[in-house]
Amino acid sequence: MMRQKLLAAAVAITCAGWPLTALGDDADGHMLAQACAGCHGADWGGQGPISDLRGYDHEAFLRAWAEFQADERPATIMNRIARGYSEAEIAALADYFSSLE
């Protein structure tokens, strides 16, 4: 029951960030990253089995995102979230997270 409530909260927080993905080529990685905090933590440092995004290698991030989009990487929700972002937004997120320590 608690797990379902946590998942519902994570989905709600993540969905709240979806309108941010209408930025196209003017994507701001920091602003887009706010939607990731619901699952990955307020400082994007990961929570439990959810990965730490700080300092994530740029190319590895792009590969992981493509794998989520293609359902080639196991996930509970990331494969659905990944499909909602443009290439410019994904690149902005990769730039942002790779710049963090």
N, C-alpha and C positions, 0 to 999 in steps of 0.2 A: 504494500500500500504506500509506504513512504517513498519507495523507488519510483512508483508511478507519479506521485506528487512532484518529486524532484525533476523527473523527465518532463512533466507538463510545464513546470516553471521554466526549465531550460528552453523548451520550445517557444514559450510565450516571450521570453527575453530575446531569443534569437529572432523571432518573427518581428519583433519591434524594430529590429535593425534592418529588415529587408527593404523598407522604402529608401534607405540610404544608398541602395545599389542602383539608383537611377542616375548616377553621376556621369556615366560614360567616360570620356577621355579626361575629365577633370577630377578623377577619383583622388580622394584624400585618404591615404592609408590609415592615418591615426583615427579619423572619423569612422571609417569602415570597421576598424578594429574594435570599436566600442561594442558592436554586436557580438563579438567573440568572447567578451568578458563573462557572459552568463554561464558558459560551460568551462572556459579555460582559466577563469579567475580574473579578479579585478586588475591584477598586474600581468595577466596572460602567462602566469607561471605554472599553469597546469593544476589540476585537482584530481587526486587519485589516479585512475588509469587514463585520464584526459591529458594530452601532451602539453608540455611547456612550449609556448610559441616564441619566447624571447630568444633572440639570436639564432633563430631557425635559418639554416642555410637557404639562400634565395632560390637556387636551382632545385634543391630538395623540396622546398615548399611548393614550387610550381609543379613538380612531378607528383607530389602527394595530392595536390588539388585536382590534377587531371585524373588521377586514379580514383578519387572520390566521384568525380563527374561521370566516369565510365563504369562505376560500380565494380572496380577492380580492387578496391581497398575496403576491408570490412569496417563497417560503422553502423551506429544506431540511427544517426540523423545527418551526419556530415555529407553523405552522398546526396541527400536532397537539398541541403543548404548550398552546396557547391554549384549546383546547376543554376542558381539564381544570380550569379555574378558574371560580369563581362570580363574579357581578357584584360582590359585596362584596370579594372578594379582588383582582379587577382594579382596583377603585377604590382599595384600600389600596396596591397597587403603584404606581398612578399618583400617589397622594399622596406616597408615599415618594420615588420617583425625581424628581418635580418639586421636592422640597425639597432635593435635593443640588446641590452646586455643582461 
